Amino acid sequence: MDYADWLYLLASFFVGYIVGSVNFAVLVCRQYGINILKEGSGNPGATNVKRVLGKGPGNIVFALDAAKGMVGTVLPIFAIAITLDSFSGNSMRESARTVFEYTINGDGAVFPFLAVGFIGTLLGHCFSIFLRFKGGKGVASTIGGLLVLLPLPIAIGAIIWAALFYSTRYVSVASMALGISLPLSCVVVNAFYLPGKYSYLQIGFATAIAVFNIWTHRTNIVRLIKGQESRFTKNTGPYS
């Protein structure tokens, strides 16, 4: 990588971080006169919104956070592509095609820029500059971002999440299992189905996301060990 590439990586991170710092749980709950930071578990994420306000607002927050994960991942490289193409005389349409083709072909040369944008988005969500570096646990944003970066592993992870959630009603257990499944899915796909599909960089990236996912759920792990973790119950909140 040359000097310009490092500048683009830095720009990708900061654009992603600002996008990720926009906390939809806080914004949505504010419309209901609720400060989500002082309700339920105090966590500004979709699960706590569901517990406090119900399924409707919670699902809206989840969808917005997932969309944020996708936008924060793609927007930086899209902006870079437009900047570079404006100098070379290419159109915005051609720039959009450059980004779209990555999602279809998984261009390894573009992966680091998208990955850094995603990391910035995830850290912005978990440590928002607008919330004094507090935030959610990043599950929805991870799903959104990885639909761009690692669509097959996150699809497998989503199935595992659903199976564990509906069998145990523990959101935390299902979310941690989703994270752990990411690098394992990459390895299994490489070994048995599509040899060479995922590079060492992509597998290492998936492993780092899994470790970060476990770290953000560290308080849940303590409560699980003590038998104090709350199961998610149906139809909670006034807007279920």
PEURKA-V174121 format. One record per residue. N is the residue number from 1. RES is the residue in one small letter. NEAR is the number of other ideal C-beta (glycine too) atoms within 8 Angstrom. D_CENTER is the distance of its C-alpha to the mean C-alpha in Angstrom with 2 decimals. Layout:
{{N;RES;NEAR;D_CENTER} {N;RES;NEAR;D_CENTER}}
This chain:
{{1;m;4;26.26} {2;d;5;28.46} {3;y;5;28.33} {4;a;6;26.81} {5;d;8;23.88} {6;w;9;23.11} {7;l;8;23.37} {8;y;10;20.93} {9;l;12;18.39} {10;l;8;19.04} {11;a;11;18.77} {12;s;16;15.42} {13;f;13;14.09} {14;f;9;15.81} {15;v;14;14.95} {16;g;19;11.20} {17;y;13;11.98} {18;i;10;14.12} {19;v;14;11.81} {20;g;18;9.14} {21;s;13;12.27} {22;v;11;13.20} {23;n;13;12.86} {24;f;11;13.50} {25;a;15;14.62} {26;v;12;17.34} {27;l;9;18.31} {28;v;13;18.62} {29;c;15;20.49} {30;r;9;22.72} {31;q;6;24.05} {32;y;9;25.31} {33;g;4;26.87} {34;i;9;24.54} {35;n;8;23.10} {36;i;15;20.17} {37;l;9;20.38} {38;k;5;23.82} {39;e;10;23.33} {40;g;8;22.45} {41;s;5;20.49} {42;g;9;19.85} {43;n;10;16.07} {44;p;13;14.57} {45;g;14;12.03} {46;a;14;12.52} {47;t;10;14.47} {48;n;15;16.88} {49;v;15;17.40} {50;k;15;18.39} {51;r;11;20.75} {52;v;12;22.30} {53;l;13;22.56} {54;g;13;22.05} {55;k;10;20.25} {56;g;9;20.55} {57;p;15;18.90} {58;g;15;16.24} {59;n;10;15.34} {60;i;10;15.43} {61;v;15;12.96} {62;f;10;10.51} {63;a;9;11.19} {64;l;10;11.02} {65;d;17;7.66} {66;a;13;6.39} {67;a;9;8.94} {68;k;16;7.99} {69;g;21;4.82} {70;m;12;7.68} {71;v;11;10.30} {72;g;19;9.23} {73;t;16;9.01} {74;v;12;12.26} {75;l;12;14.20} {76;p;18;15.33} {77;i;14;16.79} {78;f;11;18.17} {79;a;10;19.90} {80;i;12;21.22} {81;a;12;22.50} {82;i;10;24.28} {83;t;8;25.79} {84;l;8;27.08} {85;d;14;28.30} {86;s;8;30.11} {87;f;6;32.20} {88;s;6;32.91} {89;g;5;33.85} {90;n;7;31.16} {91;s;6;29.93} {92;m;7;26.58} {93;r;6;26.67} {94;e;9;26.97} {95;s;13;24.03} {96;a;10;21.85} {97;r;8;23.23} {98;t;11;22.29} {99;v;13;18.55} {100;f;8;18.93} {101;e;9;20.90} {102;y;14;18.19} {103;t;8;16.05} {104;i;6;19.33} {105;n;5;20.83} {106;g;8;18.13} {107;d;8;20.22} {108;g;7;19.97} {109;a;4;21.30} {110;v;11;18.41} {111;f;14;15.65} {112;p;8;15.98} {113;f;13;15.61} {114;l;16;12.45} {115;a;10;11.03} {116;v;13;12.29} {117;g;18;10.88} {118;f;16;7.28} {119;i;10;8.56} {120;g;18;10.20} {121;t;19;7.51} {122;l;16;5.75} {123;l;10;9.47} {124;g;18;10.45} {125;h;17;8.56} {126;c;12;10.05} {127;f;9;13.23} {128;s;14;13.98} {129;i;9;17.19} {130;f;6;18.26} {131;l;12;18.19} {132;r;3;20.04} {133;f;7;17.04} {134;k;8;15.97} {135;g;14;12.82} {136;g;15;10.65} {137;k;10;9.17} {138;g;13;5.44} {139;v;12;5.58} {140;a;15;5.26} {141;s;17;2.56} {142;t;14;1.66} {143;i;14;4.70} {144;g;16;5.19} {145;g;15;4.86} {146;l;16;6.62} {147;l;11;8.93} {148;v;13;10.24} {149;l;13;10.44} {150;l;12;11.34} {151;p;10;12.14} {152;l;9;14.78} {153;p;16;13.26} {154;i;13;10.25} {155;a;8;13.13} {156;i;10;15.17} {157;g;16;12.62} {158;a;10;12.39} {159;i;8;16.20} {160;i;12;16.44} {161;w;12;14.31} {162;a;9;16.67} {163;a;8;19.70} {164;l;12;19.20} {165;f;13;18.24} {166;y;7;21.25} {167;s;6;23.52} {168;t;9;22.82} {169;r;9;21.26} {170;y;12;19.26} {171;v;9;15.63} {172;s;11;15.16} {173;v;11;16.91} {174;a;14;15.01} {175;s;13;11.57} {176;m;13;13.14} {177;a;12;14.77} {178;l;15;11.70} {179;g;14;10.57} {180;i;11;14.23} {181;s;11;14.66} {182;l;17;12.50} {183;p;11;15.21} {184;l;8;17.92} {185;s;13;17.12} {186;c;15;17.36} {187;v;10;20.64} {188;v;9;22.04} {189;v;13;21.44} {190;n;13;23.12} {191;a;7;25.93} {192;f;5;26.91} {193;y;7;25.69} {194;l;6;24.76} {195;p;5;26.19} {196;g;5;24.60} {197;k;10;21.58} {198;y;12;19.21} {199;s;7;20.45} {200;y;5;20.65} {201;l;9;18.22} {202;q;12;15.54} {203;i;13;16.50} {204;g;8;16.52} {205;f;11;13.05} {206;a;15;11.85} {207;t;10;14.17} {208;a;8;12.90} {209;i;13;9.33} {210;a;12;11.44} {211;v;8;13.67} {212;f;11;11.28} {213;n;17;9.97} {214;i;12;13.72} {215;w;7;14.58} {216;t;9;12.54} {217;h;12;14.40} {218;r;8;17.70} {219;t;6;19.45} {220;n;10;18.69} {221;i;11;20.24} {222;v;8;23.27} {223;r;10;23.70} {224;l;12;23.49} {225;i;6;26.17} {226;k;6;28.28} {227;g;5;27.93} {228;q;6;26.63} {229;e;9;23.15} {230;s;5;23.20} {231;r;7;22.71} {232;f;11;21.10} {233;t;6;24.07} {234;k;5;24.54} {235;n;7;25.58} {236;t;8;24.96} {237;g;13;25.20} {238;p;5;27.53} {239;y;9;25.41} {240;s;9;24.68}}
